[in-house]
């Protein structure tokens, strides 16, 4: 299967050569304006299918609330704010995303979820959160983000830096499938296309390995099959405590 997979992947790479050219010419930046529109529309379907999983995950947020004030939460790669509805009332939110064109759709989610207190929206990659102070957050949230960052260990390292002692890093991510499955085969074959369509998304990342190596004092991590498009069906969910 390995030879066939590599042959098919090469064929896909040849087919998307025009996309490589677009990227080299600097024209791909226009897609970054379109991408938030697509994500805003796709988020409704994903949230509907994943509603119960998100409710189950974010129900744990209150465990990390401080005794003397509201929960301080940083969402890395907030996108359109698709998680806001699951956050507890009075929670203080700081949002970051490297794509400034998400802001208009983020504002719609903010207006809709007025049970939260919005502190700031910062245009920044997850690998560089210097605008956020050390030990200043109770919780950091990352959902469908670690698939497209340039340096996964660095993002997790930054999350641990800004968390207070005993704070938690919450995650929900699609990951690489079991190598014995056809999903794994097609993830690798269509990865070159997914990279451009998903603005850097990689369906072939074993993200759980980085989480396991990050040095959390307690890591709650589960693999499951999400009821979504087959290439991103394998998921992990959970949280790690600093």
Buried (B, 14 or more C-beta within 10 A) or exposed (E): EEEEBEEBBEEBBEEBEEBEEBBEEEEBEEBBEEBBBEBBEBBEEBBEEBEEBBEEBBEBBEEBBEEEEBBBBBBBBBBBBBBBBBBBEEBBBBBBBBBEBBBEBBBEBBEEBEEBBBEEBBBBBBBEBEEBEEEBBBBBBBBBBBBBBEBBBBBBBBBBBBBBEEBBBBBBBBBBBEEEEEBBBBBBBBBBBBBBBBBEBBBBBEBBEBBEEBEBEEBBBEEEEBEBEEBBBBBBBBBBBB
